[in-house]
Amino acid sequence: MMKQMLLLAGLAACALPAKAQSCEGGLYLNPQVIRGEGSSQTESALKELIDFVKPSGLSVAPVLNVRETQDVIAAIKRTPTPCWIYGNPVVGLASGYKPVAVNIDPIQSAVLILADVGTVKDGKPVEISKLPAADQAKVRAKLKSTSCFGMKSGVTTSLVKAENLCGTVVEVLPQQGLGQSYLPTKAAFHWQPDRWAGLITRLQTAQGSTMKTHTGTDEKIHMAQLVIVPASNPSWGYGFYAHPNAPADAVKKAAAKFLALKSNEAGLMKALDLGGKYDFATPDEATVVAMKKALATGP
């Protein structure tokens, strides 16, 4: 009788559906991929991130590099779904995961316009606010019919798209050897003396730009006037996002590591996409809603 009971119990257990693991590993919007770096730099950044997250107890197998929002959407539909994401708010918020630690040092986006032919070779850019009011209106109006080039799923691109600053936004998907640094060349080759082009980048980058080191289809590109049109809303930077089913204790430990981070180690800073200034914090719900609105990723 005991053997029969054990056999029945065993059969019943086999009949029960296996409990699927709720989440596993993570996703990583690798900054080195976005920059178009080679495989060695990409893998080095991935290892730095894994070594940083692993002591929290979160699953780090596998951690997959992603390049854009659609990579994330596809990954979170698979089973088991990733436990966490480290990336910018475009991919993080699109996933529906909770932001638990984000770099709140603001990112200011802008369009650097390659405008009409001027009189100064490789001149410095002028911010639109420095122009007479009538000229500002003309620049903004013409920008509405101009093609602007930005990185696909990038924060700066999303901020500009959300405000409809440009007529068309051409999103460039990063690939090895062709990253953010390729955008000025892309814009320069599109530009003609009678056709403007826009380059979407960080405001600080735009402010320090010239056409001196760039070539285009027309050598007059070096005489193009450069005008900066900043986006109105800033964004937070890279951050750590957790799936609702990720182990709460491990998520808490991982978040604490980011919130307490005081490192200036070059490898880790590149992996986390951090500059000389950074400040991790946990955004409240109102801040998350405002960020979604600024990026046009939600209501």
C-alpha positions in Angstrom: 0.0 0.0 0.0 2.8 2.4 0.8 4.5 1.7 -2.5 1.2 2.4 -4.3 0.8 5.7 -2.5 4.4 6.7 -3.3 3.8 5.7 -7.0 0.6 7.7 -7.2 2.2 10.7 -5.5 5.1 10.5 -8.0 2.7 10.3 -11.0 0.7 13.3 -9.6 3.9 15.3 -9.3 4.8 14.5 -12.9 1.4 15.6 -14.0 1.8 19.0 -12.4 3.2 21.7 -14.8 6.8 22.5 -14.1 7.2 25.9 -12.4 8.9 28.2 -14.9 11.7 30.4 -13.6 10.2 33.9 -13.5 13.3 35.8 -14.7 16.9 35.2 -15.6 19.9 37.4 -16.4 19.8 40.9 -17.7 19.9 43.3 -20.7 22.6 45.9 -21.3 22.4 48.9 -23.6 26.2 48.7 -24.0 27.6 52.3 -24.4 30.6 50.8 -26.4 28.1 49.3 -28.9 26.4 52.7 -29.2 29.8 54.3 -29.8 30.6 51.8 -32.6 33.5 50.3 -30.8 35.0 46.9 -31.6 34.3 43.6 -29.9 37.1 43.8 -27.3 35.8 47.1 -25.9 32.3 45.9 -26.0 33.1 42.7 -24.1 35.3 44.6 -21.6 32.3 46.9 -20.8 30.0 43.9 -20.4 32.4 42.2 -18.0 32.7 45.4 -15.9 28.9 45.6 -15.6 28.5 41.9 -14.7 31.3 42.1 -12.0 29.5 45.2 -10.5 26.1 43.6 -10.4 27.0 40.0 -9.5 27.7 40.6 -5.7 24.1 41.7 -5.3 22.9 38.2 -5.9 21.0 39.0 -9.1 21.2 36.6 -11.9 23.9 37.6 -14.4 23.6 34.6 -16.8 23.0 35.6 -19.5 23.5 39.3 -19.8 22.7 40.3 -23.4 23.9 43.4 -25.3 21.1 45.4 -26.9 21.2 48.2 -29.4 17.7 49.7 -29.4 14.2 49.5 -27.9 13.0 46.8 -30.2 15.8 44.5 -29.0 14.5 45.0 -25.4 10.8 44.5 -26.4 11.7 41.2 -28.1 13.8 40.0 -25.2 11.2 40.6 -22.5 8.6 38.6 -24.4 10.8 35.5 -24.2 10.7 33.0 -21.3 12.4 33.3 -18.9 12.3 37.1 -19.1 15.4 39.2 -18.1 15.4 40.2 -14.4 17.0 43.6 -15.0 18.1 46.2 -17.6 20.9 48.6 -17.5 20.5 51.4 -20.1 19.1 54.8 -20.9 15.5 55.8 -20.0 14.4 55.2 -23.6 14.9 51.5 -23.4 14.4 51.2 -19.7 11.0 52.9 -19.6 9.8 51.2 -22.8 10.3 47.9 -21.0 7.8 48.6 -18.3 10.4 47.7 -15.7 10.8 49.8 -12.5 13.7 52.3 -12.5 15.4 51.7 -9.1 18.6 53.7 -9.6 19.2 56.2 -12.3 21.9 58.8 -13.0 20.1 62.1 -12.5 22.9 64.3 -13.8 20.9 65.9 -16.6 21.4 65.3 -20.3 20.6 68.3 -22.4 19.7 67.6 -26.0 20.1 69.9 -29.0 19.9 70.0 -32.8 23.1 71.4 -34.4 21.9 72.8 -37.7 24.2 72.9 -40.7 22.5 76.0 -42.3 23.2 78.4 -45.1 26.6 79.2 -46.5 28.2 82.0 -44.5 31.4 84.0 -44.7 33.5 82.3 -42.0 35.3 79.0 -42.6 34.7 76.3 -40.0 33.0 78.8 -37.8 31.8 78.2 -34.3 28.1 77.5 -33.7 25.6 80.2 -32.5 22.8 79.4 -30.1 19.4 80.3 -31.5 18.7 82.5 -28.4 21.5 84.8 -29.5 19.8 85.6 -32.8 17.2 88.4 -33.4 13.7 87.3 -32.8 12.7 87.4 -36.5 15.7 85.2 -37.4 14.9 82.8 -34.6 11.4 82.3 -36.0 12.8 81.7 -39.5 15.3 79.1 -38.2 12.6 77.2 -36.3 10.3 77.3 -39.3 12.9 75.9 -41.7 14.0 73.3 -39.2 10.5 72.0 -39.4 11.3 70.9 -43.0 14.8 69.7 -42.3 16.2 66.2 -41.9 18.0 65.6 -38.6 20.2 62.6 -37.9 20.4 60.9 -34.5 21.1 57.6 -32.8 18.3 55.1 -32.8 16.7 54.8 -29.3 19.1 57.5 -28.0 18.0 59.9 -25.3 19.0 63.0 -27.3 17.1 61.7 -30.4 14.0 60.9 -28.4 13.9 64.3 -26.7 14.1 66.1 -30.1 11.5 63.8 -31.7 9.1 64.4 -28.7 9.2 68.1 -29.4 8.9 67.8 -33.2 11.8 70.2 -33.7 12.7 68.6 -37.1 10.8 67.8 -40.2 12.2 64.3 -40.3 14.4 62.4 -37.8 16.6 59.8 -39.5 17.6 57.3 -36.8 21.0 55.6 -37.3 21.4 52.1 -35.8 24.8 51.7 -34.2 27.1 49.0 -35.6 30.8 48.2 -35.2 32.8 51.1 -36.5 29.8 53.3 -37.0 28.6 54.9 -33.8 27.8 58.4 -32.5 30.9 59.9 -34.0 29.6 59.0 -37.4 26.6 61.3 -37.2 28.4 64.6 -38.1 29.7 62.9 -41.2 26.2 61.6 -42.0 24.8 65.1 -41.7 27.6 66.7 -43.6 27.1 64.4 -46.6 23.4 65.2 -46.6 24.0 68.9 -46.5 23.9 71.1 -49.7 24.2 74.9 -50.0 20.4 75.0 -50.6 19.6 72.1 -48.2 20.0 72.2 -44.4 20.9 69.2 -42.3 20.5 68.7 -38.6 22.7 66.7 -36.2 21.1 65.6 -32.9 23.5 65.5 -30.0 24.1 66.7 -26.5 24.1 70.4 -26.0 27.7 70.5 -24.7 28.8 68.6 -27.8 27.0 70.9 -30.1 28.5 74.0 -28.4 32.1 72.7 -29.1 31.4 71.6 -32.7 32.8 72.8 -36.0 33.0 71.3 -39.5 36.8 71.5 -39.6 37.4 67.8 -39.5 34.4 66.7 -41.6 33.9 66.3 -45.3 30.7 66.2 -47.3 29.5 66.0 -50.9 30.1 69.8 -51.3 33.3 71.4 -50.0 31.3 74.5 -49.1 30.3 72.5 -46.0 33.2 74.3 -44.3 31.4 77.6 -44.8 28.1 76.4 -43.5 26.7 78.5 -40.6 26.0 76.4 -37.5 23.0 77.1 -35.3 22.1 75.3 -32.1 18.5 74.7 -31.2 18.3 73.1 -27.7 15.4 70.8 -26.7 13.3 72.2 -23.9 13.3 69.1 -21.6 16.4 67.4 -20.1 16.7 63.7 -19.4 18.3 61.5 -16.8 21.1 59.3 -17.9 21.8 55.6 -17.7 20.1 53.6 -15.0 19.2 50.2 -13.5 15.7 48.9 -14.0 14.2 45.8 -12.3 11.5 43.3 -13.4 8.7 42.9 -10.8 9.6 39.2 -10.3 13.2 39.8 -9.7 14.3 38.8 -6.1 13.5 41.8 -4.0 16.5 41.5 -1.7 18.9 41.2 -4.6 17.3 44.2 -6.4 17.7 46.2 -3.2 21.3 45.3 -2.9 22.0 46.1 -6.5 20.2 49.5 -6.2 22.3 50.3 -3.1 25.5 49.6 -5.0 24.5 52.2 -7.6 23.2 54.7 -5.1 26.5 54.5 -3.1 28.8 54.5 -6.1 31.8 56.9 -5.7 34.2 55.3 -8.2 36.2 57.0 -10.9 37.7 53.8 -12.3 37.9 54.3 -16.1 36.6 50.9 -17.1 33.6 51.0 -14.9 32.8 54.5 -15.8 32.7 53.6 -19.5 30.6 50.5 -18.8 28.0 52.6 -16.8 28.2 55.5 -19.3 29.2 58.0 -16.6 31.2 61.1 -16.9 33.1 63.2 -14.4 29.8 64.1 -12.7 27.1 61.6 -11.8 24.5 61.1 -9.1 22.3 58.0 -8.8 18.9 58.3 -7.2 15.6 56.4 -7.2 13.0 58.5 -9.1 9.5 58.9 -7.6 6.4 58.2 -9.7 5.9 61.9 -10.7 9.4 62.1 -12.0 8.9 58.8 -14.0 5.7 60.1 -15.5 7.4 63.4 -16.5 10.3 61.5 -18.0 7.9 59.3 -20.1 6.2 62.5 -21.4 9.5 64.2 -22.2 10.6 61.1 -24.2 7.1 60.4 -25.7 7.3 56.9 -24.3 4.1 57.1 -22.3 1.3 59.4 -21.1 
